[in-house]
Amino acid sequence: MRVVFDLLRTNIEFAIGMFLLAIVVIVSALSFVSPYEPDLIYVVFPDMPPSAEHIMGTTSRGQDTFWRLTFAMRNTLLFGLSVAILSRILSLLIGLVSGYLGGAVDRVLMSINDTFVVIPLFPILVLFYFVMRDSMSWVGLAIIMACLGWAYDARLIRSVTMSLRTREFTQQSVFSGMTTRQIVSQEHLPYVMPIVFSTTMNNMNWSIGLEVTLSVLGFTNINTPTIGTMIYWANQHTALVAGVWWWILFPVLMVVILFIGLFLLAVSMNEYIDPRSRLSRMKGAA
Amino acid sequence: MHGYGQYILKRLGQFVLVVFVGISITFFVTHLTPIDPVETTISAAAAFGSTSPEAIAMLRETLRELYGTEGNVIQQYVTFWGRILQGDFGPSLSAFPTPVSELIARALPWTIGLLVTATIIAWVLGNILGGLAGYYRSNVLLKMSGVLAMGLHPIPYYIVAFVLLILFAYVWPIFPLSGGYRMNLAPRWDATFILSVLYHSILPALSLILVGLGSWFMGMRALVSNIVTEDYVQYAELGGVNRRRILSRYVMRNALVPQMTGLAMSLGAIFNGAIITEEVFGYPGIGSLLVDAVHAGDYSLVLGITTISIVSVAAAVLIIDLAYPLLDPRVKVA
């Protein structure tokens, strides 16, 4: 907790990132007090420009843009978080094992790892949608993307574990009779956690970006409100040509806020992890 | 030369593995899901347009063969590979009876042309600017471009492409809304056509470059600002070596090595971006073909594109890997 306050005080990027993310979280939390049901359409007059009653106007499908956006933001955020948590588990497992054991296990795991880094995921995700069609829920998509999106971070975690392996405290743990599982989970995991947190942000950016893209093309369950499906419906109703600009502008604005917020958090955390850059920043602040 | 041979062998092995895993995923996606793709496809195709009974019978046969619904899973897997190794994905359903391979062959040059140009421009420009920004730290202009790169970097391709399209083709229409060349122009190797292609590619290429630039810029800047503190750079500076020479020969050259690996690693993601860009700008490449194929329920085309995508990305990575020793002579020795 103290780390957070320190960062807020000394690191302007972290502060801005936190602020942007707070906006997003508050907006998604507001979905719980929404006066409208998320699945209903034509509950208000369609195509109304922003006004006191509907602060972000209404859509051509007769929904209040703002309240619709709160549901969309909540789902998008939940989606990104689920993918991040699931894929963190995978990358931690593979990174720690590969880095600690080394040798043949490491070589095999890392060739698989590099394979997953390179494979173009988008066509594969489209193929998934193509086969599953509407039985593809966002939970399903989250699981699939977690299974495909762990590789890059597993490599990072592996490189940290590799350097930990040669440290004296690891030798000591081995001599004192700790099992591999104990060493990895009790001794090495704490060192790796900061990386896990900072990659979480990047992973969320990645998965939400892909989800938005898939949804905009109509390749997810388009009836679940997410930022992507909101833009999809707006495009379907040719919102821009019809002059219903608020239907496009606000979701795009919201998702850009989310992306920049997450990105700034990741950058400032990376800097915090690297003691060299942290030191130079402290010098600058002093 | 022994070290180089071993290196090449290893890269080839990685190439085979990427193709193998990618195609296997494709197989399992299509075979282990509870939905019967053959009947789904046929009903979609029948709904899509007028199809004669013979065509449907032929379709069902081709699809059964392609999915290999006869035999057990292992036999199906072998049949699947046989098809793919021959590059034979059967006829397309939405453009019946044109073979899938022909449709892909027609679209592929567009994608590769756009992608290769945009990637190279983004990579070179990002590295040069990033290198300069890392070396001349107090330059205000370079600092500003750093902020811009940081701001653009986290925004997904789709949003950037979409905003560019709105700004430069809709609000201020100086670029065409969609297409790869002017509508009533016949594809020919003459000046008008080539100019038209170039003109139409500016906006899609720009979106790819803008998004790609940021990560190369930041990567290079971080690398360079680390290398600058190394002893050999300080020694060269004290020895009075020309600053420009230090930057290009001592700093950039060393920083380019990890950036090259980065290029190979991110190629899959760049390819994803290109697919999306094409759809936004209505560019006649693989991406547009894929989206149309999904909407038309054209199974063999979707499968064909997925396979070709995996193989071509793997091949591109292999090419970069093979060129890598030119940049890093240590690989040859090791």
Interface residues (C-beta under 8 A of the other chain):
Chain A: S111 I112 D114 T115 F116 V117 V118 I119 P120 L121 F122 P123 I124 V126 L127 F128 Y129 F130 V131 M132 R133 S135 Y152 N205 I208 G209 L210 V212 T213 V216 L217 G218 F219 L240 V252 V255 V256 F259 I260 L262 F263 V267
Chain B: G13 Q14 L17 V18 V21 G22 I25 T26 V29 T30 T33 I35 P37 T40 M150 G151 H153 P154 I155 P156 Y157 Y158 I159 F162 V163 I166 Y170 A264 M265 L267 G268 A269 F271 N272 I275 I276 E279 L290 V291 V294 H295 Y299 V302 L303 I305 T306 S309 I310 V313 A314 V317
